Amino acid sequence: MNSVLKSKRERRAGRKQRIRSKVSGTAARPRVTVYFSNKNVFVQMIDDEAGKTLAAVSTMGKEAGAKGKNSAAAKWAGEALAGKAASLGVKNAVFDRNGYVYHGRVKVLAEAIREKGILM
C-alpha cells in the first residue's frame, strides 16, 4: 500500500513499532511512555525487564490538577509522574513518545519531567 494512502493510525503504529524496537526500560532506568486518548493524558513509568508498571498518572482521576489533553494537562501529568518517580528513587528514565511527534504536548510533558530532576 502506498504510504500516502495509509491512515493516520497506521502511520503512527509504524513509528511506534520502530521506537519500541530500540527503547526498553529497566528497574534503574525505566521507560516513560505517553498516550493521548480523545479526552485525557496517560503517562506510565515501566520496567520492561520485570514487566511491571512502576508509576502511572492520568488526567482522568479526581486528584488530577488539570483536565483534558492540552499542554497544561500534559505539563501537570509530567510533574506528577516525576514526583512519584522521585519517591521511588528513580533518577534516570528513557522517554518513549509512543509514535507521537516530539512537538507540542509531548515536548511539554518531557520538559516537565526533566524540570523535576529526572534525566531523560
Steps between C-alpha positions, in 0.01 A plus 500: 500500500625844414608702805282791387192280528579371849281632775628720778463208743706266279781755461515553878504122556805471273684776687405339831639163388832655391537684831415196716756285317773735630366622838472277806477574871674345800450534875783755518390685185129440430317587179264798518219461249221742412155446350239756400142375482220716361453666840796426730876463540651179638866464604668186633844409630571138403770245587502282186735236644258418783191588296369736769361850508688693767288817495204630300319832474195611302282806476195281545515466880358728767848604615587633153624857506389560141228353283506418131789423269646845441851625581403601854375148568816350350717723719305401813529131410876530449550676832279249684685202349837654587382541858402133520830399340697704753320323785603167341862616475511513120745758364533392135241394244460426129229695315267308268292749304278212384498600132400860563705783351732662757322834487234684698343292776762223485785749527332686789452170687863394452632840608279497812652166601852632440431817704415282801843334485444181301769468232379382160 
